[in-house]
């Protein structure tokens, strides 16, 4: 496990800017969680950090600390759930990535492959770069493209045309990828299995046929939701229903 306290200053600043509950109360709750963590009282740390999350503190470092506390408490499912949530907010944090990768080694199931290897090769930039980085690259390329076009029009620099074509192609690729990532995030939901073992069934009841079994920390795709159940996809040929309480939506 690497770094758990170095995010305290940043979180305290976030707490001081939050509205609703007084900042001093949020800061006290946070420091109570830090103290509990330092004393090895993982349940108390989890309670304090989750209270902040429920109060509306949307923070990658807070999710990261929750993941650490759950992992220390021996709850792999919730640990990976909060690490996944942290990765959506701070995808480039090396310490978070280290702890996340370590937690993955503790899972029993192979991670379900949702994307074909061919697509990962053809569209390598989508899978090598996080969505935020792709979005910023797309914005930068758009700026460079329009600036180049302005120079071309004003100064009539014909030598710029081949370069503009390359910039335009790169701009189109990254802009299209950024748009795709946006709609993918809005339409496609993922979840993490929470209990040590879960039976995935063909229907809503406990008497429905057991199709396969998944274990804590396994990431799945959410295909459909009802009030009490989720239809999940583990791999292309493994789809079934689990109770909502057995899977945390990222």
C-alpha positions as CSV (number, residue, x, y, z in Angstrom):
1,X,0.0,0.0,0.0
2,X,1.3,3.4,-0.9
3,X,0.4,7.0,0.2
4,X,-2.8,7.5,2.1
5,X,-2.3,10.8,4.0
6,X,-0.6,13.0,1.5
7,X,-4.0,14.0,0.1
8,X,-5.2,15.5,3.4
9,X,-4.4,19.2,2.5
10,X,-6.1,19.0,-0.8
11,X,-9.2,17.4,0.7
12,X,-9.3,19.9,3.5
13,X,-9.3,22.7,0.9
14,X,-12.2,21.0,-0.9
15,X,-14.1,20.6,2.3
16,X,-13.7,24.3,3.1
17,X,-15.2,25.2,-0.3
18,X,-18.1,22.9,0.0
19,X,-21.6,24.3,0.7
20,X,-24.4,23.0,2.8
21,X,-22.9,21.4,5.9
22,X,-20.5,23.8,7.6
23,X,-16.9,23.3,6.4
24,X,-15.6,23.0,10.0
25,X,-17.9,20.0,10.5
26,X,-16.7,18.3,7.3
27,X,-13.1,19.0,8.2
28,X,-13.6,17.4,11.7
29,X,-15.2,14.3,10.1
30,X,-12.3,14.1,7.6
31,X,-9.7,14.4,10.4
32,X,-11.6,11.8,12.4
33,X,-11.3,9.4,9.5
34,X,-7.6,10.2,9.1
35,X,-7.0,9.6,12.9
36,X,-8.9,6.3,12.7
37,X,-7.0,5.2,9.7
38,X,-3.7,6.0,11.4
39,X,-4.7,4.0,14.5
40,X,-5.7,1.0,12.4
41,X,-9.4,1.4,13.1
42,X,-10.6,0.7,9.5
43,X,-14.3,0.6,10.2
44,X,-14.3,4.0,11.8
45,X,-12.2,5.4,9.0
46,X,-14.7,4.0,6.4
47,X,-17.6,5.4,8.3
48,X,-16.1,8.9,8.4
49,X,-15.0,8.9,4.7
50,X,-18.3,7.5,3.5
51,X,-20.2,10.1,5.5
52,X,-18.4,12.8,3.5
53,X,-19.1,11.0,0.3
54,X,-22.8,10.8,1.2
55,X,-22.7,14.6,2.0
56,X,-21.8,15.2,-1.6
57,X,-18.0,15.5,-1.5
58,X,-17.0,14.3,-5.0
59,X,-13.3,13.8,-4.8
60,X,-10.8,11.4,-6.3
61,X,-8.6,11.5,-3.2
62,X,-11.6,10.8,-0.9
63,X,-12.5,7.8,-3.1
64,X,-8.9,6.7,-3.0
65,X,-8.7,6.8,0.8
66,X,-12.0,4.9,1.0
67,X,-10.5,2.2,-1.2
68,X,-7.4,2.0,1.0
69,X,-9.5,1.7,4.1
70,X,-11.7,-1.0,2.7
71,X,-8.7,-2.9,1.4
72,X,-7.1,-2.7,4.9
73,X,-10.4,-4.0,6.3
74,X,-10.3,-7.0,4.1
75,X,-13.3,-6.0,1.9
76,X,-11.9,-6.4,-1.6
77,X,-15.2,-5.7,-3.4
78,X,-15.8,-2.3,-1.8
79,X,-12.1,-1.5,-2.1
80,X,-12.1,-2.0,-5.9
81,X,-15.4,-0.2,-6.2
82,X,-13.9,3.0,-4.6
83,X,-10.7,2.6,-6.5
84,X,-12.7,2.5,-9.8
85,X,-14.6,5.6,-8.7
86,X,-11.3,7.3,-7.9
87,X,-9.9,6.4,-11.3
88,X,-12.8,8.2,-13.0
89,X,-11.8,11.4,-11.2
90,X,-8.0,11.1,-10.9
91,X,-7.0,8.6,-13.6
92,X,-3.3,9.7,-13.7
93,X,-2.5,9.2,-10.0
94,X,0.4,6.7,-9.9
95,X,-0.2,5.7,-6.3
96,X,-3.9,5.1,-7.0
97,X,-2.9,3.0,-10.0
98,X,-0.4,1.0,-8.0
99,X,-2.9,0.2,-5.2
100,X,-5.6,-0.6,-7.8
101,X,-3.3,-3.0,-9.7
102,X,-2.4,-4.7,-6.4
103,X,-6.0,-5.1,-5.4
104,X,-6.7,-6.7,-8.8
105,X,-4.2,-9.4,-8.1
106,X,-6.3,-10.5,-5.1
107,X,-9.4,-11.1,-7.2
108,X,-10.4,-14.7,-8.1
109,X,-12.0,-14.1,-11.5
110,X,-10.3,-13.1,-14.6
111,X,-11.3,-9.6,-15.7
112,X,-14.0,-10.0,-18.3
113,X,-12.9,-8.8,-21.8
114,X,-15.5,-6.5,-23.3
115,X,-13.4,-5.2,-26.2
116,X,-11.8,-7.3,-29.0
117,X,-8.0,-7.3,-29.3
118,X,-8.3,-6.1,-32.9
119,X,-10.2,-2.9,-31.8
120,X,-7.6,-2.3,-29.1
121,X,-4.9,-2.3,-31.8
122,X,-6.7,-0.3,-34.4
123,X,-7.8,2.4,-31.9
124,X,-4.9,2.1,-29.5
125,X,-5.0,5.8,-28.5
126,X,-8.5,5.3,-27.0
127,X,-7.2,2.5,-24.7
128,X,-3.8,4.0,-23.9
129,X,-5.0,7.4,-22.9
130,X,-7.7,8.3,-20.4
131,X,-10.8,10.2,-21.6
132,X,-9.7,13.5,-20.0
133,X,-6.4,13.4,-21.8
134,X,-8.1,12.6,-25.1
135,X,-10.5,15.6,-24.5
136,X,-7.6,18.0,-23.9
137,X,-5.7,16.8,-27.0
138,X,-8.8,17.2,-29.1
139,X,-9.2,20.8,-27.8
140,X,-5.6,21.6,-28.5
141,X,-5.7,20.1,-32.0
142,X,-8.8,22.1,-32.8
143,X,-7.0,25.3,-31.7
144,X,-3.9,24.5,-33.8
145,X,-6.1,23.6,-36.8
146,X,-8.1,26.8,-36.8
147,X,-4.9,28.9,-36.2
148,X,-3.2,27.1,-39.1
149,X,-6.2,27.8,-41.3
150,X,-6.2,31.4,-40.4
151,X,-2.5,31.7,-41.3
152,X,-3.2,30.0,-44.6
153,X,-6.0,32.4,-45.5
154,X,-4.2,35.5,-44.3
155,X,-0.7,34.8,-45.6
156,X,-1.6,32.3,-48.4
157,X,1.1,29.9,-47.3
158,X,0.6,27.1,-49.7
159,X,3.4,25.0,-48.1
160,X,1.2,24.7,-45.0
161,X,-1.4,22.7,-46.7
162,X,0.1,19.2,-46.3
163,X,0.6,19.9,-42.6
164,X,-2.9,21.2,-42.2
165,X,-4.2,17.9,-43.7
166,X,-2.3,15.9,-41.1
167,X,-3.5,18.2,-38.3
168,X,-7.1,18.0,-39.6
169,X,-6.9,14.2,-39.7
170,X,-5.6,14.0,-36.1
171,X,-8.2,16.5,-35.0
172,X,-11.0,14.5,-36.5
173,X,-9.7,11.3,-34.8
174,X,-9.3,12.7,-31.4
175,X,-12.5,14.8,-31.5
176,X,-14.5,11.7,-32.6
177,X,-12.9,9.7,-29.9
178,X,-13.7,12.3,-27.3
179,X,-17.4,12.4,-28.4
180,X,-17.5,8.6,-28.3
181,X,-16.1,8.5,-24.8
182,X,-18.7,11.1,-23.7
183,X,-21.6,9.0,-25.0
184,X,-20.0,5.8,-23.8
185,X,-19.7,7.2,-20.2
186,X,-23.3,8.4,-20.4
187,X,-24.9,5.2,-21.7
188,X,-22.7,2.4,-20.5
189,X,-22.5,1.7,-16.8
190,X,-20.2,-0.7,-15.0
191,X,-20.4,-2.3,-11.5
192,X,-18.1,-4.2,-9.1
193,X,-19.2,-7.4,-7.4
194,X,-19.2,-6.8,-3.6
195,X,-19.7,-10.0,-1.6
196,X,-17.1,-12.8,-1.5
197,X,-19.2,-14.9,-3.9
198,X,-22.4,-14.2,-5.9
199,X,-24.6,-16.5,-7.9
200,X,-25.6,-15.0,-11.3
201,X,-29.0,-16.3,-12.2
202,X,-31.4,-16.4,-15.1
203,X,-34.1,-14.5,-13.3
204,X,-35.1,-12.3,-10.4
205,X,-35.7,-15.0,-7.7
206,X,-33.2,-17.1,-5.7
207,X,-34.9,-20.2,-7.2
208,X,-33.9,-19.1,-10.7
209,X,-31.3,-21.2,-12.5
210,X,-27.7,-20.4,-11.4
211,X,-25.8,-19.6,-14.6
212,X,-22.3,-18.9,-13.2
213,X,-20.6,-17.6,-10.1
214,X,-18.6,-14.4,-9.6
215,X,-16.4,-13.2,-6.8
216,X,-15.6,-10.0,-5.0
217,X,-13.9,-7.3,-7.0
218,X,-14.9,-8.5,-10.5
219,X,-15.9,-5.7,-12.8
220,X,-19.0,-6.2,-14.9
221,X,-21.1,-4.2,-17.4
222,X,-24.7,-3.2,-16.4
223,X,-27.1,-4.0,-19.2
224,X,-30.4,-3.3,-17.4
225,X,-31.7,-2.2,-14.0
226,X,-34.8,-2.9,-12.0
227,X,-35.7,-1.9,-8.5
228,X,-33.9,-4.7,-6.8
229,X,-31.9,-6.4,-9.5
230,X,-29.2,-5.7,-12.2
231,X,-28.8,-7.5,-15.5
232,X,-25.0,-7.8,-15.8
233,X,-22.6,-8.9,-18.5
234,X,-19.3,-10.5,-17.5
235,X,-18.2,-11.6,-20.9
236,X,-20.0,-11.8,-24.3
237,X,-21.5,-15.3,-23.4
238,X,-22.0,-14.7,-19.7
239,X,-25.1,-12.6,-18.8
240,X,-27.4,-12.8,-15.9
241,X,-29.2,-11.2,-13.0
242,X,-27.8,-10.3,-9.5
243,X,-29.3,-8.4,-6.6
244,X,-28.5,-4.7,-6.6
245,X,-27.0,-5.0,-3.1
246,X,-24.5,-7.5,-4.6
247,X,-23.0,-5.1,-7.1
248,X,-21.9,-1.5,-6.6
249,X,-22.3,0.7,-9.6
250,X,-19.2,2.7,-10.4
